[in-house]
């Protein structure tokens, strides 16, 4: 889990930059090692410049894992918490598969 300070795909930035060598290098690194990019629940963009004039947002915080990690913790998920003081959203790793948020209402049959 970390701040890679680089998007992996052009659509991971609000400004939709062109495909460049840095993007290709990061994706090649992740792909060549057989790593998996764990999806984030709660928000798509993990960084913002917090500007009211020219807002920039991107997904530069990634949680990548090996296939061994995925097989050991198949219920792993990442929750993005609300963005408060930092320019990055806090990320919480759950390896137990617990549901975030309220439990849905269910009728119990007797």
C-alpha positions in Angstrom: 0.0 0.0 0.0 1.5 3.3 -0.9 1.7 6.7 -2.6 3.2 5.9 -6.0 2.9 9.6 -7.0 2.0 8.3 -10.5 -1.2 7.2 -12.1 -1.3 3.8 -13.8 -3.8 4.7 -16.5 -4.7 8.1 -18.1 -8.3 7.9 -16.8 -7.0 7.8 -13.2 -6.5 11.6 -13.3 -9.3 14.2 -13.5 -7.2 16.1 -16.2 -7.0 12.9 -18.3 -3.3 13.2 -19.2 -1.9 11.5 -22.3 -0.3 8.1 -22.0 3.4 8.8 -21.2 6.5 6.8 -20.3 5.9 7.1 -16.5 2.5 5.5 -16.8 3.8 2.7 -19.0 6.7 2.0 -16.6 4.5 1.7 -13.6 2.0 -0.5 -15.3 4.8 -2.6 -16.8 6.4 -3.0 -13.3 3.1 -4.2 -11.8 2.2 -6.5 -14.7 5.7 -8.0 -15.0 5.7 -9.1 -11.4 2.2 -10.5 -11.6 0.9 -8.1 -9.0 -2.7 -7.2 -8.6 -4.2 -3.8 -8.0 -6.8 -4.0 -5.2 -9.9 -1.9 -5.8 -10.7 0.9 -3.4 -14.2 1.2 -1.9 -15.6 4.7 -1.2 -13.9 6.9 -3.8 -12.0 6.6 -7.0 -9.5 9.5 -6.6 -7.1 9.2 -3.7 -5.4 12.6 -4.0 -6.5 16.2 -4.5 -4.7 19.5 -4.6 -7.7 20.9 -2.7 -7.9 23.9 -5.0 -11.2 25.9 -5.5 -9.8 27.4 -8.7 -8.3 24.6 -10.6 -9.1 21.3 -8.9 -6.9 18.4 -9.7 -7.6 14.9 -8.6 -6.0 11.5 -9.3 -5.6 8.0 -8.1 -2.0 7.8 -7.1 -2.3 5.7 -3.9 -2.4 2.1 -4.8 -2.7 -1.1 -2.9 -0.9 -3.8 -4.9 -0.7 -7.4 -3.8 0.8 -10.7 -4.9 -1.4 -13.6 -6.0 -0.2 -15.4 -2.8 -1.6 -12.5 -0.7 -4.9 -12.8 -2.6 -5.1 -16.5 -2.0 -4.3 -16.1 1.7 -6.7 -13.2 2.2 -9.4 -13.6 -0.5 -11.8 -11.2 1.3 -9.4 -8.3 1.4 -10.7 -4.9 0.7 -9.6 -1.3 0.9 -11.9 1.4 2.3 -11.2 5.1 1.5 -12.2 7.3 4.5 -13.3 10.9 4.2 -10.7 13.4 3.1 -10.1 15.7 6.1 -6.7 17.3 6.6 -4.3 15.7 4.1 -4.3 16.0 0.3 -4.6 12.2 0.3 -7.6 10.1 1.5 -6.9 7.7 4.4 -7.0 4.1 3.3 -8.0 1.2 5.6 -7.0 -2.4 4.7 -9.4 -5.1 5.8 -8.3 -8.7 5.4 -11.3 -10.3 7.2 -14.0 -9.3 4.7 -15.9 -7.2 7.1 -18.6 -5.0 5.7 -18.1 -1.3 6.0 -21.0 0.8 6.9 -24.4 -0.1 8.3 -25.6 -3.7 8.1 -28.5 -4.0 5.7 -31.9 -4.7 7.3 -33.1 -8.3 7.0 -36.3 -10.0 8.0 -35.8 -13.1 10.0 -38.1 -16.0 9.3 -39.2 -18.3 12.1 
